[in-house]
Amino acid sequence: MSRTTDIFTTKPPRAERRAMDPRLGALIGLVAVVAFWWISADTYLSQVGVSPTGEGGSIPSPVTVVSTMLNDGAAFYAANVSVTLTEAIRGYAWGNGLAVLLAAMVVLIPRLEGLVMQIAVLSYCIPLIAIGPIISIVVGPPPSGDPAGTAVFLAAMLVFFTTVIGALLGLKAADTASLEIVTVYGGGRWKQLVKVRLFAALPSLLNSLKIAAPAAFLGAIIGEYLGGVDAGIGPALVNAQQGLLVPRAWGLALAAGLVSGFGYFLVAVVSRFVVPWAPKPSKGNR
C-alpha cells in the first residue's frame, strides 16, 4: 500500500478523538465512589467496630449515614458547621490577602522574591500538627462558642503557599508588549502592576483561590482539634469518635466535604464572571 493511501486510511490519534463530557465523567466517578462505599459497608467491614447502639461498623452504609444526619437534625450541623466555616473564612481572607500582598511586593521589589519564596516553602513544609500546639499556647483558648484563633491561623497557613505561587505566576505572565507601552508613557513598576499585571494574574490567581477554599476548611478543622474549642466540626468529630458514634462521625465528615466542595464551586462560578476570557475545559475534541 502506498504512503498516500496510509495517510487517508489511518485512524486519527487518540488525542484528536472526541473526549468524554467532564460532567458525565464526574457523575460516573461519584456513582463509583458511592457503589464502592456501599459494597464495603455491606461486606466484611460492616461488623468491624460496631457501635454500642448497633448503628453499624467502621464503614456504615450511605443509608445509615444519611438517616443519622436526619436524626441529628439541621440545628446540630448548623451549630457546628457555622463555627468552623467562620474560622475558615477568616483564615481564607488572611492567608490569601497576605499571599497576594507579598506577591505584589515581589513584582515591585524583585530582590524580595527569594525571601518570599522561602517563607512560602516554610509554611508549606511545617507540619500543622507540630506548629498547632505552639499557636494554641500563644493565642490561648477562645471564649465559649467563639471561633478559635488556632483554627484561623492554620486555615490561613494552609492556603498561603498555593496562592503565593499562583499570584506570582500570574503577575509574571503579563504581556511584555503591554508592559513596554506603560513604560513608554512614563509608568514604572507600580503602574505596570495596576494597569497590566493584576489583570493578567486574575486567571491564575482565581485558580489558586479555588484550591484554597477546601484547604482553608480543612485547616480550620485541624485547628479545632488543638485550639480547645467546644463547638465546631473538630470537637463534634472528637465527641463522636469517643462515643463510638461511627455513623455520626461519617455524617460530619460528609458535611465537611460538602461545604468544602461548595466553597470550590462558588469560587469557580465567580471566576467565570470575573475572567470570562480564561480558557475553559474542552467538551469536545482535545
C-alpha positions in Angstrom: 0.0 0.0 0.0 1.3 3.4 -0.9 2.2 6.0 1.7 -0.5 8.4 0.4 -3.1 5.7 1.0 -1.9 5.1 4.5 -2.4 8.7 5.4 -6.1 8.6 4.4 -6.8 5.2 6.0 -5.0 5.6 9.3 -7.3 6.3 12.3 -6.9 9.7 13.9 -4.7 9.8 17.1 -6.4 9.3 20.4 -5.8 12.9 21.4 -7.9 14.0 18.4 -10.9 11.7 19.2 -14.0 13.1 21.0 -13.4 13.4 24.7 -15.9 12.5 27.4 -18.0 15.3 28.8 -16.4 16.4 32.1 -19.8 16.4 33.8 -20.5 12.9 32.7 -17.1 11.8 34.0 -17.8 13.5 37.4 -21.1 11.7 37.6 -19.6 8.3 36.8 -16.9 8.9 39.4 -19.4 9.9 42.1 -21.5 6.8 41.3 -18.4 4.6 41.5 -17.4 6.0 44.9 -20.9 5.6 46.4 -21.0 2.0 45.0 -17.6 1.1 46.5 -18.7 2.7 49.8 -22.0 0.7 49.8 -20.3 -2.6 48.9 -17.6 -2.1 51.6 -20.3 -1.4 54.2 -22.3 -4.5 53.3 -19.4 -6.9 53.3 -16.9 -7.9 55.9 -16.2 -4.3 57.1 -19.9 -4.0 58.2 -19.1 -5.7 61.6 -15.8 -4.1 62.3 -16.0 -1.7 65.3 -19.8 -1.9 65.8 -21.0 1.0 67.9 -22.8 0.4 71.2 -26.1 1.4 69.6 -25.6 -1.2 66.9 -25.8 1.5 64.2 -23.0 0.0 62.0 -19.4 -0.9 61.9 -16.4 1.2 60.9 -17.9 1.8 57.5 -21.7 2.3 57.8 -23.8 2.3 54.7 -24.8 5.5 52.9 -28.4 5.0 54.0 -27.3 4.7 57.7 -25.2 7.8 57.5 -27.9 9.9 55.8 -30.6 8.7 58.3 -28.2 9.5 61.2 -27.7 13.0 59.8 -31.5 13.5 59.5 -32.0 12.3 63.1 -29.3 14.6 64.4 -31.1 17.5 62.7 -30.2 20.6 60.9 -29.7 22.5 64.1 -26.8 20.2 65.2 -25.0 20.6 61.9 -25.7 24.3 61.6 -24.3 25.0 65.1 -21.0 23.2 64.4 -20.5 24.0 60.7 -21.1 27.7 61.3 -18.2 27.9 63.8 -15.8 26.0 61.5 -17.0 28.0 58.4 -16.4 31.3 60.2 -12.8 30.2 61.1 -12.2 29.0 57.6 -13.4 32.3 56.0 -11.3 34.4 58.3 -8.2 32.2 57.6 -9.0 32.2 53.9 -9.1 36.0 53.9 -5.9 36.5 55.9 -3.9 33.8 54.2 -4.9 34.8 50.7 -4.6 38.5 51.4 -1.1 38.2 52.7 -0.1 35.9 49.8 -1.3 38.4 47.2 0.3 41.3 49.0 3.7 39.6 49.2 3.4 38.5 45.5 2.8 42.1 44.5 5.8 43.3 46.6 8.0 40.8 44.7 6.9 42.5 41.5 7.7 45.9 42.9 10.9 44.9 44.6 12.3 41.9 42.8 15.0 41.4 45.5 12.3 40.2 47.9 11.5 37.1 45.7 14.0 34.8 47.5 12.7 35.8 50.9 9.0 35.5 50.0 9.6 32.1 48.4 11.4 30.9 51.5 8.5 31.9 53.7 6.0 30.2 51.3 8.0 27.0 51.2 8.5 27.0 55.0 4.7 27.5 55.6 4.1 24.5 53.3 6.7 22.2 54.9 6.0 22.8 58.6 3.5 20.1 59.8 0.3 21.6 61.1 0.3 19.1 64.0 3.7 20.4 65.0 3.0 24.1 65.0 -0.6 23.9 66.1 0.1 23.4 69.8 2.5 26.3 69.8 0.0 28.6 68.2 -2.7 27.3 70.6 -0.5 28.3 73.6 0.3 31.7 72.1 -3.3 32.7 71.2 -5.0 30.9 74.1 -8.4 29.3 74.2 -11.3 31.3 72.8 -14.5 32.2 74.7 -17.1 29.5 74.7 -18.8 29.2 71.3 -16.4 31.7 69.6 -14.1 30.8 66.7 -10.6 29.6 67.7 -7.6 31.7 66.8 -5.6 28.5 66.2 -8.1 27.3 63.6 -8.0 30.7 61.8 -4.1 30.6 61.8 -3.9 27.1 60.5 -6.5 27.8 57.8 -4.5 30.8 56.7 -1.3 28.8 56.7 -2.8 26.1 54.6 -3.8 28.4 51.8 -0.8 30.7 51.8 1.6 28.7 49.7 -0.8 27.9 46.9 -1.9 31.5 46.5 1.6 32.9 46.6 2.7 30.6 43.8 -0.5 31.2 41.7 -0.3 35.0 42.2 3.4 35.1 41.3 2.9 33.0 38.1 0.0 35.2 37.1 1.8 38.5 37.7 4.9 37.4 35.8 2.7 36.2 32.9 1.8 39.7 31.8 2.2 40.6 28.2 5.6 42.1 27.5 4.3 44.5 24.9 1.7 45.9 27.3 4.3 46.4 29.9 6.5 48.2 27.4 3.7 50.5 26.5 3.2 51.5 30.1 7.0 52.2 30.3 7.0 54.3 27.2 4.3 56.5 28.7 6.4 57.1 31.8 4.9 54.4 34.1 7.1 52.5 36.5 6.6 49.1 38.2 3.6 50.3 40.2 1.7 51.4 37.0 2.6 48.1 35.4 1.2 46.3 38.4 -2.0 48.2 38.5 -2.6 48.6 34.7 -1.4 45.3 33.4 -0.1 42.7 35.8 -3.2 42.4 38.1 -5.5 41.7 35.2 -3.1 39.2 33.7 -2.8 37.5 37.1 -6.6 37.0 37.6 -7.0 33.6 35.9 -4.1 32.1 37.7 -5.0 33.7 41.0 -8.6 32.6 40.9 -7.5 29.0 40.1 -5.4 29.2 43.3 -8.3 30.6 45.3 -10.5 27.7 44.1 -7.9 25.2 45.6 -7.6 27.3 48.7 -11.3 27.2 49.6 -11.3 23.5 50.6 -7.9 23.8 52.1 -9.0 26.6 54.4 -11.9 24.5 55.8 -9.5 21.5 56.4 -7.1 23.8 58.2 -9.9 25.1 60.4 -10.9 21.6 61.4 -7.4 20.6 62.3 -7.0 23.8 64.3 -10.2 22.9 66.3 -8.6 19.7 67.4 -5.8 21.7 69.0 -7.5 25.0 69.9 -9.5 24.0 73.0 -12.9 24.9 71.4 -16.2 23.4 72.4 -18.1 23.9 69.1 -17.3 23.1 65.5 -16.7 20.2 63.2 -13.5 19.2 65.0 -14.9 18.9 68.6 -18.1 17.2 67.2 -15.9 14.6 65.4 -13.9 14.0 68.6 -17.1 13.5 70.7 -18.5 11.1 68.0 -15.2 9.1 68.0 -15.0 8.9 71.8 -18.7 7.8 72.0 -18.1 5.3 69.1 -20.9 7.0 67.2 -19.5 5.9 63.8 -22.4 7.0 61.6 -22.3 10.5 63.2 -18.6 10.8 62.5 -19.2 9.8 58.9 -22.0 12.3 58.7 -19.8 15.1 60.0 -17.1 14.1 57.5 -19.7 14.1 54.7 -21.0 17.5 55.8 -17.4 18.9 55.8 -16.8 17.5 52.3 -20.0 19.1 51.0 -19.1 22.5 52.5 -15.6 22.4 51.1 -16.9 21.4 47.7 -19.4 24.2 47.7 -16.6 26.6 48.5 -14.7 25.4 45.5 -17.8 25.6 43.3 -18.6 29.1 44.5 -15.1 30.4 43.6 -15.4 28.6 40.3 -18.7 30.4 39.5 -17.2 33.8 40.4 -14.2 33.0 38.2 -16.4 32.5 35.1 -17.9 36.0 35.6 -14.7 37.8 36.6 -12.4 36.2 33.9 -14.7 35.2 31.0 -11.6 35.2 28.7 -9.9 32.5 30.6 -9.6 29.1 28.8 -12.2 26.5 29.8 -12.0 22.7 29.7 -12.9 21.4 26.3 -16.0 19.2 26.0 -15.3 18.1 22.5 -12.1 17.3 20.8 -8.9 17.8 22.7 
